[in-house]
Amino acid sequence: MTPRAGGPVRATVSDGAAATLVRNRRREVGLTQQQLADAVGVSRQTVISLESGDYAPSVYLALAVARALETTVEALWS
């Protein structure tokens, strides 16, 4: 999948497993969707899309999310 210049990359297939891992980990560390969004510099809607499997994050966003959730990218999107 080639990303559009300047635009977000939409997941071609919903990945429910990764979405569940992100949501569950966020809850484990006690963050709200808004707090996670603020921590990684995105909108709450982006976090909702990540958690629903509708959005494939960039490498930079995946790293930021993993860091904010005190885990690894591999643990969230393996």
Secondary structure, 3 states (H helix, E strand, C coil): CCCCCCCCCECCCCCHHHHHHHHHHHHHCCCCHHHHHHHHCCCHHHHHHHHHCCECCCHHHHHHHHHHCCCCHHHHCC
